[in-house]
Amino acid sequence: MSLPVVSITNKLRYIELSKTMTIREVYEIYKQEEPKVTINSFSAFKSMLIRWKKKLASADPETLYKGTYPGFIAHDATVQINANGEIKQAWIKQAADSFDSEAFLDALKGTVDKYKYGSKNQNDGKDLLEIPLFDMHWGVAYFDHYEKILDDILEIIYSRKWDKIVIPFGQDFFHNDSVINGVTTKGTLIEKVDMYKAVNDGRKFIYAIIDAAIEQSGSVKVMYSPGNHDRSISWMFMQVLLERYGSEVVDDSLEYRKCFVYGKNAVMITHGDSKRASSIKNMAQLFPVSFPMEYATTTTREIHSGHLHTEQEMDSCGIMVRRLSTASKLDSWSDKEDLIGSHRRFMLFHWTQDQLKAIYYISGKEVVK
């Protein structure tokens, strides 16, 4: 939308008035007649009047008015006329000296409408909270390590009423896949941990989260996602959760890739330990193949995986692939892989119906203020 301008007729009249009146008196008339023009200060008007005198006083009146019609003012353009005084073409030219610093400062000093923010009710039971606690490796770390982390997670859950809370579960929740030997699901020998204590501490931890989620949200879904360390024990642990909370809450199916949809958002969950998943670009290709309908009917698409114990992110053709870190203690594998400096933290995701609203980083560490 074009800004209001002073007509040629008025400019010439103000020049004429200035011959018999003071500039201040002309300025008062100008303010009454040109209320929509943004240049309002006396100093800016005085500068404009001087420029008008230089440009218009000696101009040919016929040329000035020849090209004036609604939406076009000849003196604001360069015009070309024929022998009959008719305008053949016109174009706008902006010279370096056309910038009026005083007028610009006057516009900056002008008043603007104050923005009024309408506070929204934060306890209205909307939005989804995703709690993907990947690679906890209970046994490498026990409850004393995770207690502050649990408190931080519960603080977020109790911060408001949620529409839904999704808890991907599994993902190497336990370190060993045997209560007797230190082995992974494939039989790889690793350090032996106290699995009796790991199971009891892990149960206390996850019960607290699920109980709080049920209390604070309209619905809860615990989705089993197999890892490569504890596929057997974690699935049996899922049967305990299934018995406690029921099939409406607990999904214990064994698919390696799962997906949940919330509004316009779709999130694929997978551990990411396969050879193909070692490449983030390859992992992104799995989404539309595995979940074509979910992919086609949403606008925000993400893949959340773990396994590598360190954060990685890539936007691959509109699919945000996130490798999530862990807040577990450093185990021998992480030490061998030189992950000693990686961030030790979890990430919780706050989703609206339209998009990802926030990511909460949970490390269990006290914030230094």
N, C-alpha and C positions, 0 to 999 in steps of 0.2 A: 504494500500500500504506500503510495507517494505521500510525502510530507506536505502540509499546506505551504504555499508560497505567496509572496506579496505580488499583486498584479502590477503590470507596467504602469497603468493609470494611477494607482496609489503611490507608487514610487515617485513618479513625476510630480504628483501633488505634494508629497512630503518635501521634495526638493524646493518646490515653489513656496510652501509655507515657511520654510527655513529662512527665506529672504526677508520676511517681515516679523518672524517670531523666533524666540530662543529655541535651541535644540531641545531643551528640557520640555518646553511647551509642546513642541511637535511630538516628542516622545510620549507624552500623556495621551495625545490624540491617537497615536499609533497603537498604544496598548488597548484602547477602547475598541478600535476598529479591526485589530488583528489578534484577537484573543487566542486563536489556535496556533499561531506561529510560535515556535519553540524559543526563539531568541527574545528574551524578555528584559535583560538587564539594560540599564541606560548606556553603559560603556559599549556594549555590543551594538546597540542601535546606532550610537554615534559613529562607530566604525563603519557600519553598513551605509549610513547616510553619505558619508564621505566617498565611499566606493560608488554609490549610485550617481553622485554628482559627476564623478570622473567618467563613468561609462555611458550615462544617459543624456547628460546635458548637451553634448555635442553630437549625439546620434541623430541619424536621419529618421524623423517621425514616421515617414511612409514605410520605410523598411522595418521599423520596430513593430508596426501594427499589421503588416502584410501577412505575416505568418502566424498571427495569434488566432487560435480557435480552441475550443474546449479540449483540454489535455495536452496542448502544446503552446509554449510561449517562446517567441522567436529569440528574445534576448538571452535565453538560456542555451542557445545552440548557435552553431555556425551555419549560415544559410547561403545558398547560391540562388541568385535571381536572374531573370532574363531582362531584355530591354524594356519590357512592359511592367517591370517591377513585380513579376509573379515569381514565387519561390518554386524552384525546380527540385532542389534537394536540401536536406538539412541533416546535420549530425551533431552529436554532443561531444564536446571536447572538455577535458578536465586538465587544467594546467597545474603545475606544482604549487603555484602561488594562490590557487583558488581555495586552499584550506584556511578557514577562519578560526584561529586558535581561541579567540575570545568567545566566539559563538559556541565552540565546542565545550569550553570550560563552563559557560553559562548553562549548557544542557546537562553537564555533569552535576552542577550544583542544584539543579531543579529537584523538586520533590517527586518521589515515586510512591505508588501504593504499597503499603506494608503487606508482606505475604502472611497470610493467616493459615496456620497449620491446624487441621482438625485432628486431635488426638484420637487414635483408634483403640478400641477395647482389646487389650492383650490377652484376655481370658475368655475369648468367645468360642473356643472349641474348634478353631480352624487350623489348617496347615498340618503337615506331616513331619515327624522327626524320625530320621534314620540313624540307627546306632550300630555301625559295622565295626565290631571289636575284633579285627583280624590279627592272627598270629599272637595270641596271648601266651601260649606255651606254658600253661599251668604246670608247675613242677620245676621249671627254671625259675619262676617267680611264684610266690605264695601270697596269702591274703594281706600280710603286712605291707607288701610292696604295692598292692592294688587298692588299699583302703582309701587313700586320698583321691585316687582316680574315681572310685565308686562314688564318693561324696560329690565330686564335681559333676559326674553324669546325673546323679539324682537331683542336683541343684537345677540343672537344665530341664529335666523332666518336670519338676515341680514349679518351674517358673511360669507356667501357664497351663491352660487346658488345650489339649491337642485333638485334632480330628482323628489322627491315626499315628501309631508308632510301629515302625518296622525294625526288627532286630535280626539281621543276618547272623546265624550261629554256626559254629563249626570252625572252618578256616584255621585249623591247627589250634583249637582251644586248649588241647593237652599236648604235652611234649612227646610222650611215649605212647605207643599203641599196644602196650602190654604192661600188666602190673608186675610181671616177673623180670622181663629183660628190657634193656634200653635199646629199643628198636623203633623204626618208623613203620608205616603201613607196608612198605615194600621189603621190610626186613633189614634195612640199612642200620648198622650199628651206630648208636649215638650214646651220649652220657645217660646213665640210669638215674631217674628221679623218683621221689617218693610219690607214687601215683595214688596211694590211699589218701594222703594229705591233699594232693592236687585235686582229686575228685570232690572231697568234702569242702575245700576252700572255694573251688570253682562253682559248686552248687550254691553255697551261701551268697556268692557274688551275683550270679545270674538270677537267682530267685528275687533278690532285692530289686534288680532292674525290671524284671517282668512284672512283679507285684506293683511297683510304682507306675509302670506304663499302663497297666489295666486301670489303676485308680485315676490316672490323669488324662485318659484319652477315650475316644468313642470306640475304637477297635485297636487290637494289637495282633501283629503277625510275626512269629518267630520262624525264620526260614533257614532250614538246614542247608549248609554249603560245604561239601566235603573238602578237606585239606589233604595234604600228602603225609602228615605225621601221624594222625590219630583217627583215620577213617572208621575203624571198627569201634573203638571206645567212645568216640564222640557220637556215633549213631546210636549206640546203646544208651548213652546219656540222654539222647533225644527222646528215647522211650520213657524215661523218667519224667521229662518235661511234658510229654504227651499225656501221660497218666495224670499229672498234676493239673494241667491247664486245658486239655481237650484239643480236639482236631480243629476247632474254629480258630484257635490261637497258634497251634504248632503244626508246621509243615515239615514232616520228616522224610519226604521223598529224596531219592538219592541222585537226582540229576546234577551234573557238574556245572550247569549254567542255569540260573533262574533269573526271573525278571519281575519287577513290580511296577505298576503304572499308577500315577497319581495326577489327575487332571491332564495337563499337556506334557507331563514328565514321564520318562521311562528310564529305569535303572536296571542294568544287567549285573548280576552278582556272580563272580566266579573266583576260584582261588588263584588261578593264573600260573600253575606249576607245569602245564604241558609244554612240549617243545615249541609248538606253534605260538603259544601265548608269551613266549620269551620276547617277541617283537610286539610293541604296542600297536603298530599299524596292522599287523595280522590279527591282533585281538579285536580291533575295531571292526574288522570284516566279519567277525563271528556274530556280531549283534544282529544285523539285518537278516542273516541266514538263519539264526536260531529263533529269532522273534520277529518275523516279518510284519505281522499285524501291529504289534506294539511299536515297532519302528515307524510304520507308515502313518499311524494315527496320533503321533506325538511330535512336539517341536523341540523339546529339550531331551537329549539322550546322553546318558553317561554309563560307563562301565566302572565298577568298583571291584578291584582285585587286591590281593595281598602277596604273600609268599616271599617277596624279596626283602622285607623288613626295612625298606627305605622308600621315601616318597618320590614318585615320578608322575608327570602329567603331560598329556599331549592332546590337542584338539585335532582329531583326524577327520576332516570333511564333515564337521558338525557333530561328531561323537567325541565327547570328552572322556578320555581314558585316564583313570586315576589308579596308580599303584599306591596303596595306603601303607603307612608305616605302622609300627607297633610301639607300645610303651612297655613291653616286657624287658626283662633284664637281658644283658648281652650273653648269648650262649656261645658254645664253642664254634658252631657254624658261622655265626655272625662275625666272630672274632677272626676266623680264618678268611672270611670274605672281605675283611678290612672295612666293616661297617661300624667301626668303633666311634666314628664321629657323627653318625646319622641321628636325626631327630628322633627321640624316643617319645612318641605321642600317638594318640588316637584322634580321629576326625569324626565329628557328628554333623549331620546335614539337616538343615531346616528347609523344607520345601513348601512353597505355596502351590495353588492349583496351576499357576502359570510358569513358575521358574524356581530355580535355586535361590533362596533368599540369604542364607548365611551358612558358614562353616564354623563349627566350634572346635578348637584344638584343646585336647585334654591330655595333659602330661603328668598331672599329679603333683607338680611342683608349685611351691608357693610363689605368687607373683611379687616381685620386688618393686615397691612403689617409690 
